Amino acid sequence: MNDLFRRLHDDEGQVLVMVALMMVGVVSVVGLVSDGGLVFAQRRDLQNVADAAAAAGAMQIDEAAYREAGTVLLDEQQARDVAASYLEGEGDLEYVVFVLPARIEVSVSRQASTGFLRVIGINGVEVSAIASAEPRFGVESAGQ
């Protein structure tokens, strides 16, 4: 009877169960933090791509309008083509290029890969970025 009583109230082994449960929680948090950083870095890279495509498109100035009236406007077709060409060189992106006479807007999206979240079936997260740019020219002095 004394041996049975001791076995029922014995605490040995409970720590092992608690450590195993805590490790699952710790690994889950580390995985989410790691994947969050990975997705954030991929989002930042995508923003850089959108910014560069918009800047490349904004450099395509309508030279005829500039020579005639000194007005800086975009050559809309050329700006769209240059931005789209830049984006196509980046690989598997979905993009939209919207061009106005004075501005170009680029919207891009793609699947960002994950690491730890793959264990629970999440292989990727969609990330997107938007950038706009306007054509610039010369330097104006304050006296003119």
CYANA upper distance limits for C-alpha pairs under 8 A (distance plus 0.5 A):
  1 MET  CA      5 PHE  CA      6.76
  2 ASN  CA      6 ARG  CA      6.77
  3 ASP  CA      7 ARG  CA      6.83
  4 LEU  CA      8 LEU  CA      6.82
  5 PHE  CA      9 HIS  CA      6.98
  6 ARG  CA     10 ASP  CA      6.46
 13 GLY  CA     17 VAL  CA      7.32
 14 GLN  CA     18 MET  CA      6.85
 15 VAL  CA     19 VAL  CA      6.52
 16 LEU  CA     20 ALA  CA      6.66
 17 VAL  CA     21 LEU  CA      6.79
 18 MET  CA     22 MET  CA      6.58
 19 VAL  CA     23 MET  CA      6.51
 20 ALA  CA     24 VAL  CA      7.02
 21 LEU  CA     25 GLY  CA      7.17
 22 MET  CA     26 VAL  CA      6.65
 23 MET  CA     27 VAL  CA      6.41
 24 VAL  CA     28 SER  CA      6.60
 25 GLY  CA     29 VAL  CA      6.76
 26 VAL  CA     30 VAL  CA      6.65
 27 VAL  CA     31 GLY  CA      6.47
 28 SER  CA     32 LEU  CA      6.69
 29 VAL  CA     33 VAL  CA      6.65
 30 VAL  CA     34 SER  CA      6.49
 31 GLY  CA     35 ASP  CA      6.51
 31 GLY  CA    115 GLY  CA      8.16
 31 GLY  CA    116 PHE  CA      5.56
 31 GLY  CA    117 LEU  CA      7.57
 32 LEU  CA     36 GLY  CA      6.34
 32 LEU  CA    116 PHE  CA      7.59
 32 LEU  CA    117 LEU  CA      7.74
 33 VAL  CA     37 GLY  CA      6.72
 34 SER  CA     38 LEU  CA      6.74
 34 SER  CA    115 GLY  CA      8.37
 34 SER  CA    116 PHE  CA      8.18
 35 ASP  CA     39 VAL  CA      6.51
 35 ASP  CA    114 THR  CA      6.16
 35 ASP  CA    115 GLY  CA      6.53
 35 ASP  CA    116 PHE  CA      7.02
 35 ASP  CA    117 LEU  CA      7.61
 36 GLY  CA     40 PHE  CA      6.51
 37 GLY  CA     41 ALA  CA      6.61
 38 LEU  CA     42 GLN  CA      6.84
 38 LEU  CA    113 SER  CA      8.42
 38 LEU  CA    114 THR  CA      7.56
 39 VAL  CA     43 ARG  CA      6.61
 39 VAL  CA    112 ALA  CA      6.42
 39 VAL  CA    113 SER  CA      7.60
 39 VAL  CA    114 THR  CA      7.56
 39 VAL  CA    125 VAL  CA      8.04
 39 VAL  CA    127 VAL  CA      8.34
 40 PHE  CA     44 ARG  CA      6.69
 41 ALA  CA     45 ASP  CA      6.77
 42 GLN  CA     46 LEU  CA      6.67
 42 GLN  CA    112 ALA  CA      6.79
 42 GLN  CA    127 VAL  CA      8.38
 43 ARG  CA     47 GLN  CA      6.72
 43 ARG  CA    112 ALA  CA      8.19
 43 ARG  CA    127 VAL  CA      6.33
 43 ARG  CA    128 SER  CA      7.33
 43 ARG  CA    129 ALA  CA      7.83
 44 ARG  CA     48 ASN  CA      6.85
 45 ASP  CA     49 VAL  CA      6.88
 46 LEU  CA     50 ALA  CA      6.81
 46 LEU  CA    108 VAL  CA      7.94
 46 LEU  CA    109 SER  CA      8.10
 46 LEU  CA    127 VAL  CA      8.45
 46 LEU  CA    128 SER  CA      7.60
 46 LEU  CA    129 ALA  CA      6.86
 47 GLN  CA     51 ASP  CA      6.60
 47 GLN  CA    128 SER  CA      8.22
 47 GLN  CA    129 ALA  CA      5.65
 47 GLN  CA    130 ILE  CA      7.49
 47 GLN  CA    131 ALA  CA      7.93
 48 ASN  CA     52 ALA  CA      6.60
 49 VAL  CA     53 ALA  CA      6.65
 49 VAL  CA     87 LEU  CA      7.90
 49 VAL  CA     90 GLU  CA      8.37
 50 ALA  CA     54 ALA  CA      6.65
 50 ALA  CA     87 LEU  CA      8.44
 50 ALA  CA    106 VAL  CA      6.51
 50 ALA  CA    107 SER  CA      7.27
 50 ALA  CA    108 VAL  CA      6.99
 50 ALA  CA    129 ALA  CA      7.07
 50 ALA  CA    130 ILE  CA      6.79
 50 ALA  CA    131 ALA  CA      6.02
 51 ASP  CA     55 ALA  CA      6.62
 51 ASP  CA    106 VAL  CA      8.38
 51 ASP  CA    130 ILE  CA      8.33
 51 ASP  CA    131 ALA  CA      5.76
 51 ASP  CA    132 SER  CA      7.62
 51 ASP  CA    133 ALA  CA      8.42
 52 ALA  CA     56 ALA  CA      6.56
 53 ALA  CA     57 GLY  CA      6.69
 53 ALA  CA     82 VAL  CA      8.21
 53 ALA  CA     83 ALA  CA      5.24
 53 ALA  CA     84 ALA  CA      8.05
 53 ALA  CA     86 TYR  CA      6.40
 53 ALA  CA     87 LEU  CA      7.04
 53 ALA  CA    106 VAL  CA      7.64
 54 ALA  CA     58 ALA  CA      6.58
 54 ALA  CA     83 ALA  CA      6.77
 54 ALA  CA    104 ILE  CA      6.68
 54 ALA  CA    105 GLU  CA      6.82
 54 ALA  CA    106 VAL  CA      6.39
 54 ALA  CA    131 ALA  CA      6.79
 54 ALA  CA    132 SER  CA      6.18
 54 ALA  CA    133 ALA  CA      6.00
 55 ALA  CA     59 MET  CA      7.01
 55 ALA  CA    132 SER  CA      8.30
 55 ALA  CA    133 ALA  CA      6.27
 55 ALA  CA    134 GLU  CA      8.36
 56 ALA  CA     60 GLN  CA      7.90
 56 ALA  CA     79 ALA  CA      8.04
 56 ALA  CA     82 VAL  CA      7.08
 56 ALA  CA     83 ALA  CA      6.61
 56 ALA  CA     86 TYR  CA      8.48
 57 GLY  CA     78 GLN  CA      8.02
 57 GLY  CA     79 ALA  CA      4.63
 57 GLY  CA     80 ARG  CA      6.88
 57 GLY  CA     81 ASP  CA      8.32
 57 GLY  CA     82 VAL  CA      6.09
 57 GLY  CA     83 ALA  CA      5.50
 57 GLY  CA    104 ILE  CA      7.31
 57 GLY  CA    133 ALA  CA      8.48
 58 ALA  CA     74 LEU  CA      7.28
 58 ALA  CA     79 ALA  CA      6.88
 58 ALA  CA    103 ARG  CA      7.54
 58 ALA  CA    104 ILE  CA      6.87
 58 ALA  CA    133 ALA  CA      6.34
 58 ALA  CA    134 GLU  CA      6.03
 58 ALA  CA    135 PRO  CA      5.38
 59 MET  CA     74 LEU  CA      8.31
 59 MET  CA     79 ALA  CA      7.94
 59 MET  CA    135 PRO  CA      6.52
 59 MET  CA    136 ARG  CA      8.44
 60 GLN  CA     74 LEU  CA      6.32
 60 GLN  CA     75 ASP  CA      6.25
 60 GLN  CA     76 GLU  CA      8.42
 60 GLN  CA     78 GLN  CA      6.71
 60 GLN  CA     79 ALA  CA      5.73
 60 GLN  CA    135 PRO  CA      8.31
 61 ILE  CA     66 TYR  CA      8.41
 61 ILE  CA     72 VAL  CA      7.12
 61 ILE  CA     73 LEU  CA      6.25
 61 ILE  CA     74 LEU  CA      4.94
 61 ILE  CA     75 ASP  CA      5.71
 61 ILE  CA     79 ALA  CA      8.46
 61 ILE  CA    135 PRO  CA      7.54
 62 ASP  CA     66 TYR  CA      6.95
 62 ASP  CA     72 VAL  CA      7.58
 62 ASP  CA     73 LEU  CA      6.07
 62 ASP  CA     74 LEU  CA      5.65
 62 ASP  CA     75 ASP  CA      4.81
 62 ASP  CA     76 GLU  CA      8.49
 63 GLU  CA     67 ARG  CA      6.56
 63 GLU  CA     75 ASP  CA      8.38
 64 ALA  CA     68 GLU  CA      6.59
 65 ALA  CA     69 ALA  CA      6.42
 65 ALA  CA     70 GLY  CA      7.23
 65 ALA  CA     71 THR  CA      6.42
 65 ALA  CA     72 VAL  CA      7.52
 65 ALA  CA     73 LEU  CA      7.47
 66 TYR  CA     70 GLY  CA      4.71
 66 TYR  CA     71 THR  CA      5.23
 66 TYR  CA     72 VAL  CA      5.99
 66 TYR  CA     73 LEU  CA      7.82
 67 ARG  CA     71 THR  CA      8.36
 72 VAL  CA    102 ALA  CA      8.18
 72 VAL  CA    135 PRO  CA      7.44
 72 VAL  CA    136 ARG  CA      8.04
 72 VAL  CA    137 PHE  CA      7.96
 73 LEU  CA    101 PRO  CA      5.74
 73 LEU  CA    102 ALA  CA      5.91
 73 LEU  CA    135 PRO  CA      7.57
 74 LEU  CA     79 ALA  CA      7.27
 74 LEU  CA    100 LEU  CA      7.94
 74 LEU  CA    101 PRO  CA      5.59
 74 LEU  CA    102 ALA  CA      6.52
 74 LEU  CA    103 ARG  CA      7.79
 74 LEU  CA    135 PRO  CA      7.38
 75 ASP  CA     79 ALA  CA      6.42
 75 ASP  CA    101 PRO  CA      7.81
 76 GLU  CA     80 ARG  CA      6.62
 76 GLU  CA     99 VAL  CA      6.35
 76 GLU  CA    100 LEU  CA      7.28
 76 GLU  CA    101 PRO  CA      7.02
 77 GLN  CA     81 ASP  CA      6.60
 78 GLN  CA     82 VAL  CA      6.57
 79 ALA  CA     83 ALA  CA      6.65
 79 ALA  CA     99 VAL  CA      7.80
 79 ALA  CA    104 ILE  CA      8.14
 80 ARG  CA     84 ALA  CA      6.49
 80 ARG  CA     97 VAL  CA      6.77
 80 ARG  CA     98 PHE  CA      7.90
 80 ARG  CA     99 VAL  CA      7.08
 81 ASP  CA     85 SER  CA      6.45
 82 VAL  CA     86 TYR  CA      6.71
 83 ALA  CA     87 LEU  CA      6.76
 83 ALA  CA     97 VAL  CA      7.72
 83 ALA  CA    106 VAL  CA      8.44
 84 ALA  CA     88 GLU  CA      6.54
 84 ALA  CA     97 VAL  CA      7.56
 85 SER  CA     89 GLY  CA      6.85
 86 TYR  CA     90 GLU  CA      7.38
 87 LEU  CA     91 GLY  CA      7.88
 87 LEU  CA     93 LEU  CA      7.76
 87 LEU  CA     95 TYR  CA      8.08
 88 GLU  CA     92 ASP  CA      8.23
 88 GLU  CA     93 LEU  CA      7.89
 92 ASP  CA    110 ARG  CA      7.45
 93 LEU  CA    108 VAL  CA      7.02
 93 LEU  CA    109 SER  CA      6.39
 93 LEU  CA    110 ARG  CA      5.78
 94 GLU  CA    108 VAL  CA      6.12
 94 GLU  CA    109 SER  CA      5.79
 94 GLU  CA    110 ARG  CA      6.81
 95 TYR  CA    106 VAL  CA      7.62
 95 TYR  CA    107 SER  CA      5.97
 95 TYR  CA    108 VAL  CA      4.80
 95 TYR  CA    109 SER  CA      6.95
 96 VAL  CA    106 VAL  CA      6.38
 96 VAL  CA    107 SER  CA      5.71
 96 VAL  CA    108 VAL  CA      7.10
 97 VAL  CA    104 ILE  CA      7.75
 97 VAL  CA    105 GLU  CA      6.38
 97 VAL  CA    106 VAL  CA      5.19
 97 VAL  CA    107 SER  CA      7.04
 98 PHE  CA    104 ILE  CA      6.32
 98 PHE  CA    105 GLU  CA      5.60
 98 PHE  CA    106 VAL  CA      6.90
 99 VAL  CA    103 ARG  CA      6.63
 99 VAL  CA    104 ILE  CA      4.92
 99 VAL  CA    105 GLU  CA      6.82
100 LEU  CA    104 ILE  CA      6.53
102 ALA  CA    134 GLU  CA      6.48
102 ALA  CA    135 PRO  CA      7.33
103 ARG  CA    132 SER  CA      7.39
103 ARG  CA    133 ALA  CA      6.24
103 ARG  CA    134 GLU  CA      5.04
103 ARG  CA    135 PRO  CA      7.50
104 ILE  CA    132 SER  CA      5.97
104 ILE  CA    133 ALA  CA      6.00
104 ILE  CA    134 GLU  CA      6.98
105 GLU  CA    130 ILE  CA      7.72
105 GLU  CA    131 ALA  CA      6.23
105 GLU  CA    132 SER  CA      4.71
105 GLU  CA    133 ALA  CA      7.17
106 VAL  CA    130 ILE  CA      6.18
106 VAL  CA    131 ALA  CA      5.78
106 VAL  CA    132 SER  CA      6.66
107 SER  CA    128 SER  CA      7.86
107 SER  CA    129 ALA  CA      6.37
107 SER  CA    130 ILE  CA      4.92
107 SER  CA    131 ALA  CA      7.07
108 VAL  CA    128 SER  CA      6.03
108 VAL  CA    129 ALA  CA      5.95
108 VAL  CA    130 ILE  CA      6.95
109 SER  CA    126 GLU  CA      7.33
109 SER  CA    127 VAL  CA      6.06
109 SER  CA    128 SER  CA      4.55
109 SER  CA    129 ALA  CA      6.94
110 ARG  CA    126 GLU  CA      6.12
110 ARG  CA    127 VAL  CA      6.22
110 ARG  CA    128 SER  CA      7.08
111 GLN  CA    124 GLY  CA      6.19
111 GLN  CA    125 VAL  CA      5.95
111 GLN  CA    126 GLU  CA      4.91
111 GLN  CA    127 VAL  CA      6.71
112 ALA  CA    124 GLY  CA      5.72
112 ALA  CA    125 VAL  CA      5.61
112 ALA  CA    126 GLU  CA      6.33
112 ALA  CA    127 VAL  CA      6.81
113 SER  CA    123 ASN  CA      6.63
113 SER  CA    124 GLY  CA      4.90
113 SER  CA    125 VAL  CA      7.08
114 THR  CA    118 ARG  CA      6.90
114 THR  CA    122 ILE  CA      7.81
114 THR  CA    123 ASN  CA      6.17
114 THR  CA    124 GLY  CA      5.85
114 THR  CA    125 VAL  CA      7.88
115 GLY  CA    123 ASN  CA      8.17
117 LEU  CA    121 GLY  CA      7.07
117 LEU  CA    122 ILE  CA      5.72
117 LEU  CA    123 ASN  CA      7.19
118 ARG  CA    122 ILE  CA      5.34
118 ARG  CA    123 ASN  CA      5.39
118 ARG  CA    124 GLY  CA      8.49
140 GLU  CA    144 GLN  CA      7.79
